[in-house]
Amino acid sequence: MDHAAARSARQCYGILLTQLPVLPAPGLLTEMVAGAWVYPSVRAPRALLGLMNLRGSVIPVFDAEPGAVSPSLRPAQHDVLVFGRDSERAALRLTAPPQQLSLLACEEAQTPPAGTLSPYLGQSFADSKDPSQIWWELDHLQAFRFLASTRAQDAAAGAPLVQD
């Protein structure tokens, strides 16, 4: 990579979300909380893992892989990434730690990978160390709204409620 490209590279953190490489939008406040206590919520959408207390604020914690964690009525500790501020704050369960990245805007249009979160992917970026690795900005608010709406889908499919 030449010096001009190195100066234009975007330094950020990325996360793998259901094997999908995603990035928080530029300027979005994010905070990783290791071992956060997450308290399940009965009759919630399957994608809502539960609620956590972050310095006195109750924050919903979503799981992009509903069913990956055994349902329980007992609180459990999870590594989470909190997105946003104040009333728009929500968190995602992490399955791997965030990765520090140096990214370049893709010169050619990229087609987002297929998946349930694909409609919430925005601009694409190439890893400066491995240009074949594409990362996608995630519209976290729309993705969280979608994950929160799965209650109706779960009820229609006859999915079980949280079990102890």
Buried (B, 14 or more C-beta within 10 A) or exposed (E): EEEEEEEEBBEBBBBBBEEBBBBBBEEBEBEBBEEBBBBBBEEBBBBBBBBBEBEEEEBBBBBBEBEEBEBEEEBBEBBBBBBBEEEEBBBBBBBEEBEEBBBBEBEEEBEBEEBBBEEBBEEBBBBBEEEEBBBBBBBBBEBBEBBBEBBEEBEEEEBEEBEE
